[in-house]
Amino acid sequence: MSIEITNESGIEVDEASIQRLLTFGLDLMRVHADADVAVLFVDESAMERLHVQWMDEPGPTDVLSFPMDELRPGTDDRVTPPGLLGDIVVCPQVAEAQAKDAGHSTLAEIQLLTAHGLLHLLGFDHAEPEEEREMFGVQHDILVGFNHDEQQRDGRRGGWLRR
């Protein structure tokens, strides 16, 4: 599995944690070991440009996803085919503000946004109430499972549940 992480945001991001989160999420969603995904952390001005260009909406947003091969989650019997999942773009500055409002760490918010972006790459959406329940339920499962793995890995709480 190839996970490429690039930080152009000017804010320090725990890239190793994001790498572990994506690995956990891809395994949970039964994505082929030869699938590729990239994460790019950008500043507010770069995110605003992308938001206007691709969503025709003003201002920076927290996360954007750019699916490539339109892979979908695998099943217990069959993983996805190998391929290029796509790109997740996260703005740590927006995540930081949202984290303060939500009462958790910036890392927890970045992890949430990364999991959210991954699910968009896998075809999940939240436009309709039923879709939202499904997507946010899977997102929750990824974050809780990852946090549990982090606790087991090093005996401390993972970022998502840290307050």
Secondary structure by P-SEA (a helix, b strand, c coil): cbbbbbbccccccaaaaaaaaaaaaaaaacccccbbbbbbbbcaaaaaaaaaacccccccccbbbbbccccccccccccccccccbbbbbbaaaaaaaaaaacccaaaaaaaaaaaaaaaaaccccccaaaaaaaaaaaaaaaaaaaaaaaaacccccccccc
